[in-house]
Amino acid sequence: MLNNIGPMGLLLIAVVVLVLFGRGKISSLMGEVGKGITSFKKGINEGQKSLDEDDDYKEAKDVTPETEKDKV
């Protein structure tokens, strides 16, 4: 459905949104979206850093039960 929207359709949607919400409301909304994205990226980086520092995750462990190991 969205494949049929051309540049003029997107421009029309942008104008309607601007008229409905106003420039101030849209700019504050975009600021909040930017803060959310930054916070998300920071959380991802902190999680990755904590996994890199934890030695338990550096090496894969065999968690197969002993009864299953005997069958192989």
N, C-alpha and C positions, 0 to 999 in steps of 0.2 A: 504494500500500500504506500509506503513512504518512497518507493522508487519513482512514483509518478510526480512527486513534488519537485518542480524545477527551481531555478534561482528566483524567479518572480514570486513563486509561492512562498519560498522562505522569506523573502523580503516583506511580503504581505503579512506573514505571521509575526515577524519581528516588529512591524509597525503597529499591529493590533496589540501585541503584548506591551509595547512602549506606551501606547495610549491608555490601556487599562491600568497599568501599575505605576506609571511615571518613572522618570529617570532616577530619582533618588532611591526608590524602593528596589529597582533592578540593580543598581550599583551596590547597595548594601547586601542584597541577596548574593551577588557574584562574589563579594568579599567574604561572606560566610562560606560559600562553596570552596573558595580558595583556601580558607583556613582549615576546612574539613579535609581537603586533599592533602595539605601539608601535614596535618596531624596523622592521617592515615599512613603516609609515607614514613614519617618518623617512627610510628609504631612498628611498621614492617622492618625497618632498619634495626630497631632495638631488639626485636624478636630474633632476627637473624644473627645479631651480634651475640646474644645470650646463647643461642644454639652453637655458634662457633666456639665460644669459650667453654662450653660444657663437654668434657671428654667422653661422656657416655654416648653421645650422638656421632662421634667421629668414626666409629667403627660399627659395621653391621653385626648384629648378634643373631645367632641361630636360636630361635625360640621354638623349634619343633619338639614336641613331646618325645620322651625317650622311646615310647612304644612305636611311634611313627618312624623314628630313626632306624629301628631294627628291620622294618619292612623294606627299606631302600637298599 
